[in-house]
C-alpha cells in the first residue's frame, strides 16, 4: 500500500511539474484621455498556476501581476502592479504641464486607497494627496481580467468595453468612477 501511495505521489508530482507555471494574456486597449485624445495602451496580464486557497486540489490560473505600456506626445510610459487588487483605474493628463498622471491603489499612505502617481523624471512619483478635481471622474482603464484564451480580444475598443457592461460587479466593474471614499491620504514619496 505504501509503495502504491508513493507511486501515485510521484506520478501526480511529475504531472504537476509538466504544467506551465505562468500564462500571459496581452491586448491593446483604446483609452480616451481628458484632453480629447485617444491612445492605445498595451496591457499584459500575467497569471500564475496555483491551487485555490483552502482547497489545494483545485488548481487554476490566479492573477500575478499586470503591466501597462503606452506613449503620449512621443514619450514612452510603463507601469507595473504586483497584483490585480489595485489595478489602475484612470490615466489623466495635465496638458499645461505636459504631465501624465495614473490613479492606482497605494498602500504607502496613511489611509490606503487610490493615489495619484505623476510621471516625473522617468518614474512614477506618488503625490501626497490626490488632486480633488479628479474625484468623480469615470474610469478609463478596464479592470477585467481573464486567463481564458480569446476572452479578451487583441484590440479592446471603447465599443467592445461598452458592450461588456463592466459596470456590473460580476464583470469586474464594481468601481466605475473615482469615489472620494476610495482615495488615499498622506502618501509617502515612493511607489
C-alpha positions in Angstrom: 0.0 0.0 0.0 2.8 2.4 0.9 4.5 1.6 -2.5 1.3 2.3 -4.4 0.9 5.6 -2.5 4.5 6.6 -3.3 3.9 5.8 -7.0 0.7 7.9 -7.0 2.5 10.9 -5.4 5.4 10.7 -7.8 3.1 10.4 -10.9 1.0 13.4 -9.7 4.2 15.3 -8.8 5.6 14.9 -12.4 2.2 15.7 -13.9 2.1 18.9 -11.8 5.6 19.9 -12.9 4.7 19.4 -16.6 2.0 22.1 -16.4 3.2 25.6 -17.3 3.6 27.8 -14.2 2.8 31.1 -15.8 0.4 32.3 -18.5 0.5 35.7 -20.2 -2.6 37.4 -21.8 -1.9 40.6 -23.9 -4.1 43.1 -25.6 -4.2 46.7 -26.7 -6.8 48.9 -25.1 -8.3 52.0 -26.5 -8.2 54.7 -23.8 -9.9 58.1 -24.1 -7.9 60.9 -22.3 -9.3 64.0 -20.7 -7.6 66.0 -23.4 -10.0 64.6 -26.1 -7.2 62.4 -27.4 -7.4 58.6 -27.6 -4.3 56.5 -27.0 -3.6 52.7 -27.2 -2.3 51.1 -24.0 -0.6 47.7 -24.3 -1.9 45.5 -21.5 -0.1 42.5 -20.2 -1.7 40.3 -17.5 0.5 37.5 -16.1 -1.2 34.6 -14.3 0.4 32.0 -12.1 -0.8 28.4 -11.8 -1.7 27.5 -8.3 -4.3 25.9 -6.1 -7.3 27.6 -4.6 -6.8 28.9 -1.0 -8.5 26.4 1.3 -8.7 23.7 -1.5 -5.3 22.6 -2.6 -6.8 20.1 -5.1 -8.5 22.8 -7.1 -5.9 24.1 -9.5 -6.3 27.2 -11.7 -4.8 30.4 -13.0 -4.5 33.2 -10.4 -3.6 36.9 -11.1 0.1 37.6 -10.5 0.8 41.0 -12.0 -0.3 43.5 -14.6 1.7 45.8 -16.9 0.6 49.0 -18.8 2.8 50.3 -21.7 1.8 53.4 -23.7 3.1 56.5 -25.3 1.8 60.1 -25.2 3.3 63.1 -27.0 6.3 61.0 -28.2 7.2 59.8 -24.7 7.0 56.1 -23.5 5.5 55.2 -20.2 5.5 51.9 -18.3 3.6 50.9 -15.1 3.6 47.5 -13.4 1.5 46.4 -10.4 2.3 43.3 -8.4 -1.3 42.1 -8.2 -4.8 42.8 -9.5 -6.0 44.0 -6.1 -5.1 47.6 -7.0 -5.3 47.9 -10.8 -5.0 51.4 -12.1 -8.4 53.0 -12.9 -7.5 56.2 -14.6 -5.0 57.8 -16.9 -5.1 61.6 -16.7 -3.1 64.4 -18.4 -2.3 67.8 -17.1 -2.0 69.5 -20.5 -0.5 72.8 -19.4 2.3 71.0 -17.5 2.6 68.1 -20.1 2.4 65.6 -17.1 0.8 62.3 -17.2 -0.9 61.0 -14.0 -2.0 57.5 -13.2 -4.6 56.8 -10.5 -3.8 53.5 -8.8 -4.1 51.8 -5.5 -1.3 52.5 -2.9 -0.6 51.0 0.4 2.1 53.6 1.2 -0.4 56.2 2.5 -1.7 57.0 6.0 -5.2 55.9 4.6 -4.6 53.4 1.9 -6.6 53.7 -1.3 -6.4 55.2 -4.8 -3.5 57.6 -5.1 -2.2 59.9 -7.8 1.1 59.0 -9.4 2.7 61.5 -11.7 5.4 60.7 -14.2 8.4 62.8 -13.1 11.9 62.4 -14.4 11.2 58.9 -15.8 9.4 57.4 -12.8 6.0 57.3 -11.2 6.0 59.5 -8.1 3.1 59.3 -5.7 1.6 62.6 -4.7 1.0 63.3 -1.0 -2.7 63.8 -1.8 -4.9 63.3 -4.8 -6.0 66.3 -6.8 -9.6 66.9 -5.8 -10.5 67.7 -9.4 -10.1 64.0 -10.2 -12.7 62.8 -7.8 -15.8 61.6 -9.6 -14.1 61.1 -13.0 -15.1 57.9 -14.8 -12.6 55.0 -15.0 -10.9 54.9 -18.4 -8.9 51.7 -17.9 -10.7 48.4 -17.6 -10.2 46.1 -14.6 -11.4 43.0 -16.3 -9.1 40.0 -16.4 -9.3 36.5 -17.8 -6.8 33.7 -18.3 -9.2 32.1 -20.9 -7.9 32.2 -24.4 -9.9 34.5 -26.6 -12.0 36.0 -23.8 -10.3 39.4 -24.3 -9.7 40.4 -28.0 -6.4 41.6 -29.2 -7.8 45.1 -29.8 -10.1 46.3 -27.0 -12.1 49.2 -28.4 -14.4 51.5 -26.5 -17.3 49.9 -28.4 -16.3 46.4 -27.0 -15.9 47.8 -23.5 -19.4 49.3 -23.5 -20.9 46.1 -24.8 -19.4 44.2 -21.9 -21.3 46.1 -19.2 -18.3 46.4 -16.9 -20.4 48.5 -14.5 -21.8 45.2 -13.2 -19.8 43.8 -10.3 -19.7 40.3 -11.8 -17.9 41.7 -14.8 -15.1 43.3 -12.7 -16.5 46.7 -12.7 -17.6 47.5 -9.2 -15.7 50.8 -9.3 -16.7 52.8 -12.3 -15.8 56.3 -11.0 -13.1 57.6 -8.7 -15.0 57.8 -5.4 -14.0 60.1 -2.6 -14.4 57.2 -0.1 -11.8 55.2 -2.0 -9.0 57.7 -2.2 -5.8 57.7 -0.1 -4.5 60.5 2.0 -1.0 61.5 3.3 1.1 59.3 0.9 4.8 58.9 1.1 7.1 59.6 -2.0 7.6 56.0 -3.1 5.7 53.7 -5.4 
